[in-house]
Amino acid sequence: MAVYYAKIKSQKSKSKEDDKIYGFELELADLFSEMEKMKDWEDYLIDGLHLNKRGNRLLFELLKDKF
């Protein structure tokens, strides 16, 4: 999973000009990196994989400025 994540993150366009070339704008909410920074990241998950209420709140906070 981490390898796939790194590949996607590295392919994100570097500028608005790149977006015009490819014909789309890609916005990422980097939940993985945000959770890596936290000591209590497991408290954001129900079962070690799926987000709980706190995890969904974090995701919402990351996404709300993207739209």
Short mmCIF file of the C-alpha atoms (twelve columns), coordinates in Angstrom:
data_MODEL
# 
_entry.id   MODEL 
# 
loop_
_atom_site.group_PDB 
_atom_site.id 
_atom_site.type_symbol 
_atom_site.label_atom_id 
_atom_site.label_alt_id 
_atom_site.label_comp_id 
_atom_site.label_asym_id 
_atom_site.label_seq_id 
_atom_site.Cartn_x 
_atom_site.Cartn_y 
_atom_site.Cartn_z 
_atom_site.pdbx_PDB_model_num 
ATOM 1  C CA . MET A 1  0.000   0.000  0.000   1 
ATOM 2  C CA . ALA A 2  2.757   2.448  0.897   1 
ATOM 3  C CA . VAL A 3  4.475   1.876  -2.462  1 
ATOM 4  C CA . TYR A 4  1.245   2.580  -4.352  1 
ATOM 5  C CA . TYR A 5  0.666   5.684  -2.222  1 
ATOM 6  C CA . ALA A 6  4.181   6.980  -2.932  1 
ATOM 7  C CA . LYS A 7  3.714   6.418  -6.661  1 
ATOM 8  C CA . ILE A 8  0.431   8.360  -6.741  1 
ATOM 9  C CA . LYS A 9  1.840   11.157 -4.590  1 
ATOM 10 C CA . SER A 10 4.928   11.511 -6.799  1 
ATOM 11 C CA . GLN A 11 2.797   11.678 -9.954  1 
ATOM 12 C CA . LYS A 12 0.712   14.604 -8.717  1 
ATOM 13 C CA . SER A 13 1.180   17.553 -11.036 1 
ATOM 14 C CA . LYS A 14 3.527   20.243 -9.805  1 
ATOM 15 C CA . SER A 15 1.630   23.246 -11.139 1 
ATOM 16 C CA . LYS A 16 -1.582  24.509 -12.679 1 
ATOM 17 C CA . GLU A 17 0.191   24.470 -16.059 1 
ATOM 18 C CA . ASP A 18 0.733   20.715 -15.733 1 
ATOM 19 C CA . ASP A 19 -2.967  20.317 -14.980 1 
ATOM 20 C CA . LYS A 20 -3.849  22.051 -18.246 1 
ATOM 21 C CA . ILE A 21 -1.632  19.651 -20.191 1 
ATOM 22 C CA . TYR A 22 -3.309  16.593 -18.705 1 
ATOM 23 C CA . GLY A 23 -6.780  18.123 -18.856 1 
ATOM 24 C CA . PHE A 24 -7.676  17.732 -15.194 1 
ATOM 25 C CA . GLU A 25 -6.827  19.003 -11.764 1 
ATOM 26 C CA . LEU A 26 -6.015  16.464 -9.096  1 
ATOM 27 C CA . GLU A 27 -6.418  17.344 -5.449  1 
ATOM 28 C CA . LEU A 28 -5.178  14.962 -2.788  1 
ATOM 29 C CA . ALA A 29 -6.142  14.749 0.840   1 
ATOM 30 C CA . ASP A 30 -3.033  13.219 2.366   1 
ATOM 31 C CA . LEU A 31 -4.655  11.344 5.224   1 
ATOM 32 C CA . PHE A 32 -1.806  8.824  5.384   1 
ATOM 33 C CA . SER A 33 0.834   11.498 6.055   1 
ATOM 34 C CA . GLU A 34 -1.351  13.295 8.566   1 
ATOM 35 C CA . MET A 35 -1.941  10.107 10.518  1 
ATOM 36 C CA . GLU A 36 1.765   9.196  10.386  1 
ATOM 37 C CA . LYS A 37 2.505   12.383 12.340  1 
ATOM 38 C CA . MET A 38 0.254   11.330 15.218  1 
ATOM 39 C CA . LYS A 39 1.324   9.201  18.152  1 
ATOM 40 C CA . ASP A 40 -2.280  8.101  18.701  1 
ATOM 41 C CA . TRP A 41 -3.103  7.320  15.046  1 
ATOM 42 C CA . GLU A 42 -4.700  4.017  16.067  1 
ATOM 43 C CA . ASP A 43 -7.371  6.014  17.924  1 
ATOM 44 C CA . TYR A 44 -8.642  7.165  14.520  1 
ATOM 45 C CA . LEU A 45 -9.423  3.626  13.366  1 
ATOM 46 C CA . ILE A 46 -12.108 1.110  14.321  1 
ATOM 47 C CA . ASP A 47 -10.213 -2.042 13.474  1 
ATOM 48 C CA . GLY A 48 -6.754  -0.942 12.380  1 
ATOM 49 C CA . LEU A 49 -7.961  -0.171 8.849   1 
ATOM 50 C CA . HIS A 50 -11.340 1.584  8.752   1 
ATOM 51 C CA . LEU A 51 -11.887 5.094  10.069  1 
ATOM 52 C CA . ASN A 52 -13.969 5.659  13.173  1 
ATOM 53 C CA . LYS A 53 -15.841 8.872  13.992  1 
ATOM 54 C CA . ARG A 54 -12.619 10.679 14.916  1 
ATOM 55 C CA . GLY A 55 -10.889 9.451  11.741  1 
ATOM 56 C CA . ASN A 56 -13.784 10.563 9.563   1 
ATOM 57 C CA . ARG A 57 -13.631 13.980 11.215  1 
ATOM 58 C CA . LEU A 58 -9.931  14.251 10.370  1 
ATOM 59 C CA . LEU A 59 -10.646 13.264 6.762   1 
ATOM 60 C CA . PHE A 60 -13.424 15.858 6.581   1 
ATOM 61 C CA . GLU A 61 -11.061 18.566 7.865   1 
ATOM 62 C CA . LEU A 62 -8.535  17.642 5.170   1 
ATOM 63 C CA . LEU A 63 -11.171 17.584 2.411   1 
ATOM 64 C CA . LYS A 64 -13.277 20.635 3.244   1 
ATOM 65 C CA . ASP A 65 -10.769 23.120 1.828   1 
ATOM 66 C CA . LYS A 66 -10.398 21.121 -1.390  1 
ATOM 67 C CA . PHE A 67 -13.913 21.886 -2.617  1 
# 
